[in-house]
Amino acid sequence: MPIRHILLAVLVTAIWGINFVVIKIGVGEIPPLLLASIRFSLTALPFVFFIPAPKCSWKIVVGFGLALGVVKFGLIFTSVSLGMPAGLTSVVLQVQAFFTVFLAVILLKERPKTLQMIAGAIAVLGMIIIASYRSTSADLLPFVLVILAAMAWAVANLLTAHAGKVNMLSFLVWSSLVSPIPLFILSLTFEGWGNIQTAMTSLTLTGIGAIAFLVYVSTTLAFGSWSWLISKYSASIVAPFSLLVPVFGLASAYYLIGETIALPEAIGSALLVLALGVNTFAIRRKT
């Protein structure tokens, strides 16, 4: 890869790391499920009028929209609004890689390599350390919600693989049409019309900026760039850069909003990042 494309890959991971801080800022002003609904509404519109529909089954498109948009992001936004640290969220969410391997073993009868099993064991140890600390010194529910979000992401990964070779930007835009209405119904049910009305009538530049970043920077720009890099160089070359996401997530949370995590959480996070590295190395050896 030429240096300009390496820098582009690093920029995308930096955007995705900072994205968790922006979520933290956004849910401070807008109810989380409503914010998620707005995000996917603007991700789909008006782009569906200019980008052709993906060439795959609509069942996959709908399933992806529900798994990624409604479940994954609905849970992430809710977790952060309940107090889950932004930086820690960026790390814990990456266990989706191991849930993906697990689901592939169960549903697709794939056989993981020894290194992947070792990576999974390291990841489990990291999660146990974080969960043990949060169960005694912090609220465990937000942590559990992130784990469930990672499971939903794993389901979305399998649906993406099942879709075959499709234009991923087109796939994301059209699947985003599925998410807004269920998310708004959930927002109306759990957050209430009063909170929705208050948030929309008192929206500040900070809230507008958070929405703009989530939609046009984190989703459209970053995801589009990442998809282009993968189409040009293959996933095995580009995917290792994703290890930088939790690094940028932790760093941006510390430097931008002064967020710190406890020592047990730091140890658990380090183990999760190590596990991701081992898993990525194992995948590269398979290709």
MITOR-910077 format. One line per 10 residues: number of its first residue (from 1); for each residue x, y, z of C-alpha. Coordinates in nm, 2 decimals. Example, Ala and Ser with C-alpha at 12.3 -4.5 7.8 and 13.67 -1.06 7.14 Angstrom:
<sites>
1 = 1.23 -0.45 0.78 ~ 1.37 -0.11 0.71
</sites>
This chain:
<sites>
1 = 0.00 0.00 0.00 ~ 0.13 0.35 -0.08 ~ 0.18 0.58 0.21 ~ -0.13 0.79 0.12 ~ -0.35 0.48 0.14 ~ -0.20 0.38 0.47 ~ -0.27 0.72 0.61 ~ -0.63 0.70 0.48 ~ -0.67 0.37 0.66 ~ -0.53 0.52 0.98
11 = -0.76 0.82 0.94 ~ -1.06 0.60 0.91 ~ -0.98 0.41 1.23 ~ -0.92 0.75 1.41 ~ -1.26 0.86 1.30 ~ -1.42 0.54 1.42 ~ -1.23 0.57 1.76 ~ -1.34 0.94 1.80 ~ -1.70 0.82 1.70 ~ -1.75 0.68 2.05
21 = -1.67 1.02 2.21 ~ -1.92 1.18 1.97 ~ -2.18 0.93 2.07 ~ -2.12 1.02 2.44 ~ -2.17 1.39 2.35 ~ -2.47 1.32 2.14 ~ -2.66 1.11 2.39 ~ -2.60 1.38 2.65 ~ -2.84 1.60 2.45 ~ -3.06 1.36 2.25
31 = -3.23 1.04 2.38 ~ -3.01 0.74 2.26 ~ -3.27 0.55 2.06 ~ -3.39 0.87 1.90 ~ -3.03 0.96 1.81 ~ -2.98 0.62 1.65 ~ -3.31 0.67 1.45 ~ -3.19 1.01 1.33 ~ -2.85 0.87 1.23 ~ -2.99 0.59 1.01
41 = -3.26 0.82 0.86 ~ -2.99 1.06 0.74 ~ -2.76 0.77 0.63 ~ -3.03 0.64 0.40 ~ -3.18 0.97 0.28 ~ -3.13 1.11 0.03 ~ -2.86 0.87 -0.08 ~ -3.10 0.59 -0.17 ~ -3.22 0.81 -0.46 ~ -2.87 0.82 -0.61
51 = -2.71 0.49 -0.51 ~ -2.84 0.17 -0.68 ~ -2.98 -0.10 -0.46 ~ -2.73 -0.38 -0.36 ~ -2.75 -0.70 -0.57 ~ -2.84 -0.94 -0.31 ~ -3.15 -1.09 -0.13 ~ -3.37 -0.83 0.04 ~ -3.40 -1.07 0.33 ~ -3.03 -1.02 0.39
61 = -3.06 -0.64 0.36 ~ -3.35 -0.63 0.61 ~ -3.17 -0.87 0.85 ~ -2.86 -0.66 0.84 ~ -3.05 -0.34 0.90 ~ -3.22 -0.49 1.20 ~ -2.90 -0.65 1.35 ~ -2.66 -0.36 1.29 ~ -2.89 -0.06 1.30 ~ -3.16 -0.15 1.55
71 = -2.99 -0.39 1.78 ~ -2.62 -0.31 1.77 ~ -2.64 0.07 1.76 ~ -2.96 0.09 1.97 ~ -2.77 -0.10 2.25 ~ -2.45 0.10 2.21 ~ -2.62 0.43 2.23 ~ -2.83 0.32 2.52 ~ -2.52 0.18 2.70 ~ -2.32 0.50 2.67
81 = -2.62 0.70 2.78 ~ -2.64 0.48 3.09 ~ -2.28 0.56 3.18 ~ -2.06 0.32 2.99 ~ -1.73 0.50 2.92 ~ -1.68 0.58 2.56 ~ -1.32 0.46 2.54 ~ -1.40 0.13 2.72 ~ -1.70 0.08 2.48 ~ -1.46 0.11 2.18
91 = -1.26 -0.18 2.32 ~ -1.52 -0.41 2.45 ~ -1.73 -0.39 2.13 ~ -1.44 -0.55 1.94 ~ -1.52 -0.89 2.09 ~ -1.76 -0.91 1.79 ~ -1.46 -1.07 1.62 ~ -1.47 -1.37 1.85 ~ -1.85 -1.39 1.85 ~ -1.83 -1.40 1.47
101 = -1.58 -1.69 1.48 ~ -1.81 -1.87 1.74 ~ -2.12 -1.83 1.52 ~ -1.93 -1.94 1.21 ~ -1.83 -2.26 1.40 ~ -2.19 -2.32 1.52 ~ -2.38 -2.23 1.20 ~ -2.13 -2.27 0.92 ~ -1.93 -2.56 1.07 ~ -1.61 -2.38 1.02
111 = -1.30 -2.50 1.22 ~ -1.11 -2.22 1.40 ~ -0.73 -2.24 1.41 ~ -0.54 -2.29 1.73 ~ -0.44 -1.93 1.74 ~ -0.80 -1.82 1.71 ~ -0.89 -2.03 2.01 ~ -0.60 -1.89 2.21 ~ -0.72 -1.54 2.11 ~ -1.07 -1.62 2.22
121 = -0.95 -1.75 2.56 ~ -0.75 -1.42 2.61 ~ -1.06 -1.22 2.52 ~ -1.27 -1.41 2.76 ~ -1.02 -1.35 3.04 ~ -1.02 -0.97 2.96 ~ -1.40 -0.96 2.97 ~ -1.41 -1.15 3.30 ~ -1.17 -0.90 3.45 ~ -1.38 -0.60 3.33
131 = -1.71 -0.76 3.43 ~ -1.58 -0.85 3.77 ~ -1.47 -0.50 3.84 ~ -1.79 -0.34 3.71 ~ -2.01 -0.58 3.90 ~ -1.86 -0.45 4.23 ~ -1.75 -0.09 4.16 ~ -1.97 0.02 3.87 ~ -2.30 -0.05 3.70 ~ -2.28 -0.39 3.51
141 = -2.58 -0.33 3.29 ~ -2.41 -0.09 3.04 ~ -2.12 -0.34 3.00 ~ -2.37 -0.62 2.93 ~ -2.55 -0.41 2.67 ~ -2.22 -0.36 2.48 ~ -2.16 -0.74 2.49 ~ -2.50 -0.79 2.34 ~ -2.43 -0.52 2.08 ~ -2.11 -0.71 1.99
151 = -2.32 -1.03 1.94 ~ -2.56 -0.84 1.71 ~ -2.25 -0.71 1.51 ~ -2.14 -1.07 1.47 ~ -2.48 -1.16 1.33 ~ -2.45 -0.87 1.09 ~ -2.10 -0.99 0.99 ~ -2.24 -1.33 0.89 ~ -2.52 -1.17 0.69 ~ -2.26 -0.96 0.51
161 = -2.06 -1.27 0.43 ~ -2.37 -1.44 0.31 ~ -2.46 -1.15 0.08 ~ -2.15 -1.22 -0.13 ~ -1.96 -0.96 -0.33 ~ -2.18 -0.65 -0.31 ~ -2.11 -0.28 -0.31 ~ -2.08 -0.23 0.07 ~ -2.17 0.14 0.06 ~ -2.48 0.06 -0.13
171 = -2.55 -0.23 0.11 ~ -2.51 0.01 0.41 ~ -2.73 0.29 0.26 ~ -3.02 0.06 0.16 ~ -3.01 -0.14 0.48 ~ -3.02 0.19 0.68 ~ -3.38 0.23 0.54 ~ -3.48 -0.06 0.77 ~ -3.35 0.09 1.10 ~ -3.52 0.43 1.16
181 = -3.88 0.33 1.21 ~ -3.82 0.04 1.46 ~ -3.57 0.27 1.64 ~ -3.83 0.55 1.66 ~ -4.10 0.32 1.78 ~ -3.86 0.20 2.06 ~ -3.77 0.56 2.14 ~ -4.14 0.65 2.16 ~ -4.20 0.34 2.38 ~ -3.91 0.37 2.62
191 = -3.80 0.74 2.60 ~ -4.15 0.90 2.56 ~ -4.29 1.16 2.33 ~ -4.22 1.43 2.59 ~ -3.84 1.36 2.58 ~ -3.84 1.34 2.20 ~ -4.02 1.67 2.16 ~ -3.79 1.84 2.41 ~ -3.48 1.71 2.24 ~ -3.59 1.82 1.90
201 = -3.71 2.16 2.00 ~ -3.40 2.24 2.21 ~ -3.14 2.10 1.98 ~ -2.81 2.29 2.00 ~ -2.52 2.32 1.76 ~ -2.34 2.06 1.97 ~ -2.62 1.81 1.90 ~ -2.64 1.90 1.53 ~ -2.26 1.86 1.51 ~ -2.28 1.52 1.68
211 = -2.55 1.41 1.43 ~ -2.34 1.54 1.13 ~ -2.03 1.36 1.25 ~ -2.21 1.03 1.31 ~ -2.38 1.04 0.97 ~ -2.15 1.21 0.72 ~ -1.80 1.16 0.88 ~ -1.82 0.83 1.06 ~ -2.06 0.65 0.83 ~ -2.05 0.80 0.48
221 = -1.69 0.92 0.46 ~ -1.52 0.66 0.68 ~ -1.72 0.36 0.58 ~ -1.70 0.45 0.21 ~ -1.32 0.50 0.23 ~ -1.28 0.17 0.42 ~ -1.49 -0.02 0.16 ~ -1.29 0.13 -0.12 ~ -0.96 0.02 0.05 ~ -1.09 -0.33 0.09
231 = -1.20 -0.35 -0.27 ~ -0.86 -0.23 -0.38 ~ -0.63 -0.43 -0.15 ~ -0.85 -0.71 0.01 ~ -0.98 -0.75 0.36 ~ -0.67 -0.94 0.48 ~ -0.45 -0.64 0.41 ~ -0.68 -0.37 0.53 ~ -0.85 -0.54 0.83 ~ -0.54 -0.53 1.07
241 = -0.57 -0.15 1.07 ~ -0.90 -0.19 1.27 ~ -0.68 -0.27 1.57 ~ -0.62 0.10 1.59 ~ -0.99 0.17 1.66 ~ -0.98 0.09 2.04 ~ -0.65 0.27 2.07 ~ -0.80 0.59 1.92 ~ -1.12 0.53 2.12 ~ -0.93 0.53 2.45
251 = -0.70 0.81 2.36 ~ -0.97 1.05 2.23 ~ -1.19 0.97 2.53 ~ -0.90 1.07 2.76 ~ -0.79 1.38 2.57 ~ -1.12 1.52 2.44 ~ -1.35 1.46 2.74 ~ -1.11 1.37 3.02 ~ -1.24 1.02 3.06 ~ -1.03 0.77 3.25
261 = -1.08 0.40 3.33 ~ -0.99 0.20 3.64 ~ -0.68 -0.03 3.64 ~ -0.88 -0.35 3.62 ~ -1.06 -0.21 3.31 ~ -0.73 -0.10 3.16 ~ -0.59 -0.45 3.22 ~ -0.89 -0.61 3.07 ~ -0.88 -0.37 2.77 ~ -0.51 -0.46 2.71
271 = -0.60 -0.83 2.70 ~ -0.88 -0.77 2.46 ~ -0.65 -0.57 2.22 ~ -0.39 -0.84 2.25 ~ -0.66 -1.10 2.17 ~ -0.76 -0.90 1.86 ~ -0.40 -0.89 1.75 ~ -0.36 -1.26 1.78 ~ -0.69 -1.32 1.60 ~ -0.60 -1.09 1.32
281 = -0.26 -1.27 1.28 ~ -0.44 -1.60 1.27 ~ -0.68 -1.48 1.00 ~ -0.39 -1.35 0.79 ~ -0.21 -1.69 0.81 ~ -0.52 -1.85 0.67 ~ -0.52 -1.63 0.36
</sites>
